[in-house]
Amino acid sequence: MALTISLKATSFLKLPNPCSPSPFHTQNLLGFNFPTQSLRLSTTHQDFSTRRSSKNIRTTAFFDTKPKPHPESPRPAKVQELYVYEINERDRGSPAYLRLSQKPVNSLGDLLPFSNKVYSGDLEKRLGITAGISMLVQHVPEKNGDRFEAIYSFYFGDYGHISVQGAYLTYEDTYLAVTGGSGIFEGVYGQVKLHQIVFPSKLFYTFYLKGIHDLPTELTGKPITPSPTVEPSPDAKATKPHATIPNFTN
């Protein structure tokens, strides 16, 4: 009889399921607090996840605060026309013909360094000078002229300079590339039309310029129609202060 009672008492004792949501989780059994340990482990795991997430957030925020480069503003695409005269007044020792071909006629390889005076298109202001060199590419006897490959610059005092390169024909008009510049002409590109009036003493240029801000008013006067008889104003030739640009190149 006693044995039967003991068996019943033993079978009555059951361990609660620690994963069960039952309210009996809060009771102690056999001296162990299973629910409390389970809760503590869960809390610890939650704290670790929180700390890890916070670290990730802080790391991401750190890299997101890196300053981003600002895109460069596009260069102005407006075409501006600039008119200038190049006049050889035979007072600069220009041009200097270097007959490197050592042939009696103009031939491939001959060089022609030069520097002439530059005036505004209305011939009222002295602007500066040209300076450069041309290499003879081909003598063209049927046109009584030559074809050169030229590299030279136009200097405009405090305003800076414009560099050009391309074909220079003594018998007809040509276009050269505008390859760059300085001062107000920094970043310039485009082309220039070279009009031969009297080779090599009088030439007229029409620049088609892009990539720069508006030109100063004193460089944009209405040009005088090119002809063999045109001449700079007496004040411009005499470089009077009112007939020159600031610190004109000489």
GUKEDREN-836078 format. One line per field, with one value per residue (C-alpha): residue in three letters; chain; x, y, z. Coordinates in steps of 0.1 Angstrom, whole numbers, always signed. Layout:
N
residuo	[ALA:...]
cadena	[A:...]
x	[X:...]
y	[Y:...]
z	[Z:...]
//
This chain:
250
residuo	[MET:ALA:LEU:THR:ILE:SER:LEU:LYS:ALA:THR:SER:PHE:LEU:LYS:LEU:PRO:ASN:PRO:CYS:SER:PRO:SER:PRO:PHE:HIS:THR:GLN:ASN:LEU:LEU:GLY:PHE:ASN:PHE:PRO:THR:GLN:SER:LEU:ARG:LEU:SER:THR:THR:HIS:GLN:ASP:PHE:SER:THR:ARG:ARG:SER:SER:LYS:ASN:ILE:ARG:THR:THR:ALA:PHE:PHE:ASP:THR:LYS:PRO:LYS:PRO:HIS:PRO:GLU:SER:PRO:ARG:PRO:ALA:LYS:VAL:GLN:GLU:LEU:TYR:VAL:TYR:GLU:ILE:ASN:GLU:ARG:ASP:ARG:GLY:SER:PRO:ALA:TYR:LEU:ARG:LEU:SER:GLN:LYS:PRO:VAL:ASN:SER:LEU:GLY:ASP:LEU:LEU:PRO:PHE:SER:ASN:LYS:VAL:TYR:SER:GLY:ASP:LEU:GLU:LYS:ARG:LEU:GLY:ILE:THR:ALA:GLY:ILE:SER:MET:LEU:VAL:GLN:HIS:VAL:PRO:GLU:LYS:ASN:GLY:ASP:ARG:PHE:GLU:ALA:ILE:TYR:SER:PHE:TYR:PHE:GLY:ASP:TYR:GLY:HIS:ILE:SER:VAL:GLN:GLY:ALA:TYR:LEU:THR:TYR:GLU:ASP:THR:TYR:LEU:ALA:VAL:THR:GLY:GLY:SER:GLY:ILE:PHE:GLU:GLY:VAL:TYR:GLY:GLN:VAL:LYS:LEU:HIS:GLN:ILE:VAL:PHE:PRO:SER:LYS:LEU:PHE:TYR:THR:PHE:TYR:LEU:LYS:GLY:ILE:HIS:ASP:LEU:PRO:THR:GLU:LEU:THR:GLY:LYS:PRO:ILE:THR:PRO:SER:PRO:THR:VAL:GLU:PRO:SER:PRO:ASP:ALA:LYS:ALA:THR:LYS:PRO:HIS:ALA:THR:ILE:PRO:ASN:PHE:THR:ASN]
cadena	[A:A:A:A:A:A:A:A:A:A:A:A:A:A:A:A:A:A:A:A:A:A:A:A:A:A:A:A:A:A:A:A:A:A:A:A:A:A:A:A:A:A:A:A:A:A:A:A:A:A:A:A:A:A:A:A:A:A:A:A:A:A:A:A:A:A:A:A:A:A:A:A:A:A:A:A:A:A:A:A:A:A:A:A:A:A:A:A:A:A:A:A:A:A:A:A:A:A:A:A:A:A:A:A:A:A:A:A:A:A:A:A:A:A:A:A:A:A:A:A:A:A:A:A:A:A:A:A:A:A:A:A:A:A:A:A:A:A:A:A:A:A:A:A:A:A:A:A:A:A:A:A:A:A:A:A:A:A:A:A:A:A:A:A:A:A:A:A:A:A:A:A:A:A:A:A:A:A:A:A:A:A:A:A:A:A:A:A:A:A:A:A:A:A:A:A:A:A:A:A:A:A:A:A:A:A:A:A:A:A:A:A:A:A:A:A:A:A:A:A:A:A:A:A:A:A:A:A:A:A:A:A:A:A:A:A:A:A:A:A:A:A:A:A:A:A:A:A:A:A]
x	[+0:+28:+46:+16:+14:+51:+48:+19:+38:+68:+48:+31:+64:+71:+97:+82:+91:+115:+103:+67:+50:+33:+33:+49:+82:+87:+87:+119:+122:+148:+169:+174:+159:+156:+133:+155:+186:+168:+156:+191:+206:+180:+186:+223:+218:+196:+221:+249:+227:+219:+256:+265:+237:+248:+284:+272:+252:+281:+304:+280:+274:+312:+317:+286:+300:+329:+326:+316:+333:+313:+309:+328:+306:+306:+326:+306:+297:+288:+308:+325:+341:+373:+389:+425:+450:+486:+508:+545:+559:+594:+609:+612:+635:+607:+604:+638:+640:+661:+669:+676:+669:+700:+681:+678:+640:+617:+616:+605:+622:+628:+618:+603:+604:+583:+569:+546:+524:+487:+460:+423:+398:+388:+426:+421:+441:+475:+469:+503:+523:+524:+553:+559:+574:+563:+578:+576:+557:+553:+563:+534:+549:+516:+501:+534:+532:+540:+522:+535:+526:+525:+525:+522:+506:+488:+497:+473:+491:+473:+445:+467:+474:+458:+478:+470:+482:+475:+480:+494:+491:+506:+481:+447:+426:+429:+415:+438:+428:+428:+447:+445:+454:+461:+445:+410:+416:+423:+404:+396:+391:+377:+392:+405:+402:+434:+429:+459:+458:+494:+518:+538:+530:+493:+468:+433:+421:+386:+386:+356:+362:+344:+349:+355:+335:+325:+353:+362:+344:+377:+384:+351:+350:+334:+362:+373:+368:+402:+420:+457:+453:+441:+464:+463:+453:+482:+476:+476:+509:+524:+511:+493:+478:+442:+451:+465:+453:+467:+504:+501:+528:+556]
y	[+0:+24:+15:+24:+58:+65:+56:+80:+108:+102:+102:+134:+153:+168:+192:+222:+229:+259:+270:+270:+304:+291:+314:+286:+297:+319:+290:+274:+237:+215:+246:+257:+288:+278:+305:+332:+319:+316:+352:+364:+347:+362:+396:+393:+382:+412:+436:+422:+426:+462:+470:+455:+474:+506:+500:+494:+526:+546:+532:+539:+574:+580:+570:+589:+622:+621:+653:+646:+665:+692:+686:+712:+738:+734:+758:+785:+772:+807:+816:+850:+868:+887:+906:+916:+929:+916:+942:+939:+974:+962:+974:+940:+921:+898:+874:+856:+830:+800:+780:+747:+728:+744:+746:+776:+775:+773:+737:+713:+720:+757:+777:+811:+826:+858:+885:+913:+940:+933:+960:+958:+952:+988:+998:+1022:+1003:+986:+953:+935:+912:+878:+854:+820:+799:+783:+753:+751:+720:+726:+751:+757:+774:+775:+797:+816:+807:+783:+761:+763:+746:+773:+775:+809:+831:+865:+885:+910:+926:+921:+902:+872:+854:+830:+802:+788:+760:+749:+756:+789:+795:+826:+825:+819:+820:+792:+782:+774:+757:+777:+755:+774:+806:+824:+852:+859:+834:+805:+774:+789:+767:+772:+783:+814:+824:+838:+862:+871:+908:+914:+886:+889:+924:+926:+899:+900:+874:+865:+844:+822:+816:+793:+783:+818:+846:+877:+896:+932:+959:+974:+941:+939:+970:+969:+959:+979:+960:+945:+960:+966:+1003:+1000:+1014:+1018:+1051:+1075:+1073:+1035:+1035:+1059:+1038:+1067:+1057:+1060:+1040:+1009:+982:+979:+969:+960:+935:+950]
z	[+0:+9:-23:-44:-27:-33:-70:-74:-57:-80:-112:-101:-103:-138:-150:-168:-204:-202:-237:-227:-222:-191:-160:-141:-157:-127:-102:-89:-92:-75:-66:-102:-117:-153:-164:-149:-166:-199:-196:-187:-218:-240:-226:-230:-267:-272:-257:-280:-310:-300:-295:-328:-346:-329:-340:-376:-375:-362:-388:-416:-404:-403:-439:-451:-437:-462:-483:-519:-547:-565:-602:-623:-640:-678:-698:-717:-751:-765:-796:-794:-823:-819:-848:-850:-875:-877:-893:-901:-898:-907:-874:-856:-879:-889:-905:-904:-931:-922:-953:-936:-968:-984:-1017:-1039:-1038:-1008:-997:-970:-937:-941:-910:-907:-871:-869:-846:-857:-842:-834:-835:-827:-855:-857:-858:-829:-803:-802:-785:-786:-808:-825:-818:-834:-860:-893:-910:-948:-959:-996:-1022:-1046:-1077:-1097:-1070:-1064:-1027:-1000:-974:-939:-906:-881:-843:-827:-801:-799:-768:-754:-725:-691:-707:-715:-747:-773:-789:-824:-847:-882:-919:-929:-967:-983:-1012:-997:-965:-939:-906:-876:-843:-811:-788:-755:-737:-705:-684:-695:-723:-700:-712:-746:-776:-811:-844:-862:-898:-913:-942:-962:-973:-983:-974:-952:-940:-935:-922:-908:-882:-872:-840:-831:-794:-769:-733:-718:-702:-721:-737:-726:-745:-758:-776:-794:-816:-850:-875:-905:-938:-947:-977:-987:-978:-942:-915:-877:-863:-857:-819:-820:-839:-815:-786:-769:-735:-747:-778:-761:-738:-702:-704:-741:-752:-772]
//
